[in-house]
Amino acid sequence: MTALFSKFRSIIRENISLSSYSTMKVGGPASFAAFPKDGNTLSALIAEARENKIRYIIVGNASNILFSDRGFDGLVIFTTAMREVHWDGISVTAGCGASLTGLSATATKKGLSGLEFAFGIPGTVGGAVYMNAGAYGSQVSAVLTESTYLRGTEILSRKAEDHEFGYRTSVYRSTDDIILSATFTLTPKSPDEIALLAEKNMASRKAKQPLEYPNAGSVFKRPEGAFPGALIEQAGLKGLRVGGAEISEKHANFIVNRGNATADDILRLTETAQKEVYRRFGILLETEIIYIS
Ligand SMILES: Cc1cc2nc3c(=O)[nH]c(=O)nc-3n(C[C@H](O)[C@H](O)[C@H](O)COP(=O)(O)OP(=O)(O)OC[C@H]3O[C@@H](n4cnc5c(N)ncnc54)[C@H](O)[C@@H]3O)c2cc1C
């Protein structure tokens, strides 16, 4: 290992393949990847990266990210080891790297309602707050009461009303702040009733989404009054393939990796869908998946 980041030896790796760390199973090498377990280590890592003019990015479970085939020339900080969870009555505070689906499953067992929508979303708590993840009529903003975040070397907190939540967005999308934890306040309900709803949501996911192939969730955000999947299907693009990537036969707002897809294959399909939907319907689809290059 180079002298760079040498004091983080136990949590840092050099030259890793990003494809193994993304749900799309696509992406070239990253010069460095780090897996800090707490906010102080995260802050120290960033300080060293800045001092040495190394680019860095924060990544949760990379379930909403497409990594470039050329990889990332810099430091990729994965939050997945920052996953402590503390339950306190009807509230729960979870580290940014905790699994959203795991949290939803525990809430169900405890008879606490509010996170049923999250069961099956394969991201972390931090990624979910950043994106205001949602499904089946609910979203993070409906249950989040507070988050803590790192700004420079300071740890600060933010109340629910200061998150500027919108459709798949929060205040974090327009800052360099790093979410460290989130507190959700839930509502007591019968565990059977909660489990029934979570299972119903999961069954609907399995029926409609191409979970049998690597993917990164919905490719496009929902435009006002329309569904991207229906528009792409009406444009005749369902099943279209470029290299190893396919506009899913099962749901046209998903691009799946049928084996050895590259990020460039996926970008070409994304652009084709955007152009064709615009040409036919005059609707400009905006991507939900974040491209990192
Ligand atoms: C099969 C499948 C189904 C999905 N279903 C849904 C769904 O129903 N609803 C939905 O909303 N999404 C869905 N998604 C998309 C994705 O799972 C969510 O957006 C999820 O919240 C992303 O979390 P993540 O940890 O993977 O974030 P990542 O993909 O790792 O990151 C997403 C963005 O968040 C930023 N980020 C992550 N952690 C932090 C942090 N701690 N601080 C600051 N910024 C951070 C990253 O820099 C990046 O810009 C689905 C994805 C898949 C693969």
The ligand as an SDF file (V2000), in Angstrom:
LIG
                    3D

 53 58  0  0  0  0  0  0  0  0999 V2000
  -34.3910   -3.6520   -7.1430 C   0  0  0  0  0  0  0  0  0  0  0  0
  -34.4110   -2.2130   -6.7050 C   0  0  0  0  0  0  0  0  0  0  0  0
  -35.5920   -1.6570   -6.2480 C   0  0  0  0  0  0  0  0  0  0  0  0
  -35.6440   -0.3130   -5.8410 C   0  0  0  0  0  0  0  0  0  0  0  0
  -36.8290    0.1980   -5.3970 N   0  0  0  0  0  0  0  0  0  0  0  0
  -36.8710    1.4880   -5.0010 C   0  0  0  0  0  0  0  0  0  0  0  0
  -38.1120    2.0400   -4.5240 C   0  0  0  0  0  0  0  0  0  0  0  0
  -39.1500    1.3820   -4.4520 O   0  0  0  0  0  0  0  0  0  0  0  0
  -38.1010    3.3420   -4.1330 N   0  0  0  0  0  0  0  0  0  0  0  0
  -36.9810    4.1210   -4.1920 C   0  0  0  0  0  0  0  0  0  0  0  0
  -37.0400    5.3020   -3.8120 O   0  0  0  0  0  0  0  0  0  0  0  0
  -35.8060    3.6060   -4.6370 N   0  0  0  0  0  0  0  0  0  0  0  0
  -35.7250    2.3330   -5.0370 C   0  0  0  0  0  0  0  0  0  0  0  0
  -34.5350    1.8130   -5.4810 N   0  0  0  0  0  0  0  0  0  0  0  0
  -33.3440    2.6910   -5.5850 C   0  0  0  0  0  0  0  0  0  0  0  0
  -32.4310    2.7020   -4.3330 C   0  0  0  0  0  0  0  0  0  0  0  0
  -32.4860    1.4620   -3.6730 O   0  0  0  0  0  0  0  0  0  0  0  0
  -32.8140    3.8260   -3.3750 C   0  0  0  0  0  0  0  0  0  0  0  0
  -32.7100    5.0960   -3.9770 O   0  0  0  0  0  0  0  0  0  0  0  0
  -31.9260    3.8050   -2.1230 C   0  0  0  0  0  0  0  0  0  0  0  0
  -32.4460    4.7290   -1.2080 O   0  0  0  0  0  0  0  0  0  0  0  0
  -30.4720    4.1640   -2.4220 C   0  0  0  0  0  0  0  0  0  0  0  0
  -29.7040    3.8480   -1.2600 O   0  0  0  0  0  0  0  0  0  0  0  0
  -28.1650    3.4240   -1.3780 P   0  0  0  0  0  0  0  0  0  0  0  0
  -27.6350    3.2550   -0.0180 O   0  0  0  0  0  0  0  0  0  0  0  0
  -28.0020    2.2740   -2.2930 O   0  0  0  0  0  0  0  0  0  0  0  0
  -27.5850    4.7480   -2.0350 O   0  0  0  0  0  0  0  0  0  0  0  0
  -26.4460    4.8190   -3.1520 P   0  0  0  0  0  0  0  0  0  0  0  0
  -26.9820    4.2660   -4.4200 O   0  0  0  0  0  0  0  0  0  0  0  0
  -25.1990    4.2480   -2.6340 O   0  0  0  0  0  0  0  0  0  0  0  0
  -26.2880    6.3980   -3.2800 O   0  0  0  0  0  0  0  0  0  0  0  0
  -27.3270    7.1870   -3.8150 C   0  0  0  0  0  0  0  0  0  0  0  0
  -26.9470    8.6630   -3.6020 C   0  0  0  0  0  0  0  0  0  0  0  0
  -26.9720    8.9250   -2.1960 O   0  0  0  0  0  0  0  0  0  0  0  0
  -25.7400    9.4910   -1.7820 C   0  0  0  0  0  0  0  0  0  0  0  0
  -25.5040    9.0030   -0.4160 N   0  0  0  0  0  0  0  0  0  0  0  0
  -25.5600    7.7200    0.0190 C   0  0  0  0  0  0  0  0  0  0  0  0
  -25.3040    7.6770    1.3540 N   0  0  0  0  0  0  0  0  0  0  0  0
  -25.0850    8.9530    1.7470 C   0  0  0  0  0  0  0  0  0  0  0  0
  -24.7560    9.5590    3.0000 C   0  0  0  0  0  0  0  0  0  0  0  0
  -24.6170    8.8410    4.1110 N   0  0  0  0  0  0  0  0  0  0  0  0
  -24.5990   10.9080    3.0350 N   0  0  0  0  0  0  0  0  0  0  0  0
  -24.7360   11.6630    1.9160 C   0  0  0  0  0  0  0  0  0  0  0  0
  -25.0340   11.1380    0.7090 N   0  0  0  0  0  0  0  0  0  0  0  0
  -25.2120    9.8040    0.6210 C   0  0  0  0  0  0  0  0  0  0  0  0
  -24.7090    8.9750   -2.7770 C   0  0  0  0  0  0  0  0  0  0  0  0
  -23.5910    9.8550   -2.8420 O   0  0  0  0  0  0  0  0  0  0  0  0
  -25.5110    8.9830   -4.0640 C   0  0  0  0  0  0  0  0  0  0  0  0
  -25.5070   10.2800   -4.6440 O   0  0  0  0  0  0  0  0  0  0  0  0
  -34.4690    0.4820   -5.8960 C   0  0  0  0  0  0  0  0  0  0  0  0
  -33.2610   -0.0990   -6.3380 C   0  0  0  0  0  0  0  0  0  0  0  0
  -33.2300   -1.4300   -6.7360 C   0  0  0  0  0  0  0  0  0  0  0  0
  -31.9340   -2.0350   -7.2000 C   0  0  0  0  0  0  0  0  0  0  0  0
  1  2  1  0
  2  3  1  0
  2 52  2  0
  3  4  2  0
  4  5  1  0
  4 50  1  0
  5  6  2  0
  6  7  1  0
  6 13  1  0
  7  8  2  0
  7  9  1  0
  9 10  1  0
 10 11  2  0
 10 12  1  0
 12 13  2  0
 13 14  1  0
 14 15  1  0
 14 50  1  0
 15 16  1  0
 16 17  1  0
 16 18  1  0
 18 19  1  0
 18 20  1  0
 20 21  1  0
 20 22  1  0
 22 23  1  0
 23 24  1  0
 24 25  2  0
 24 26  1  0
 24 27  1  0
 27 28  1  0
 28 29  2  0
 28 30  1  0
 28 31  1  0
 31 32  1  0
 32 33  1  0
 33 34  1  0
 33 48  1  0
 34 35  1  0
 35 36  1  0
 35 46  1  0
 36 37  1  0
 36 45  1  0
 37 38  2  0
 38 39  1  0
 39 40  1  0
 39 45  2  0
 40 41  1  0
 40 42  2  0
 42 43  1  0
 43 44  2  0
 44 45  1  0
 46 47  1  0
 46 48  1  0
 48 49  1  0
 50 51  2  0
 51 52  1  0
 52 53  1  0
M  END
$$$$
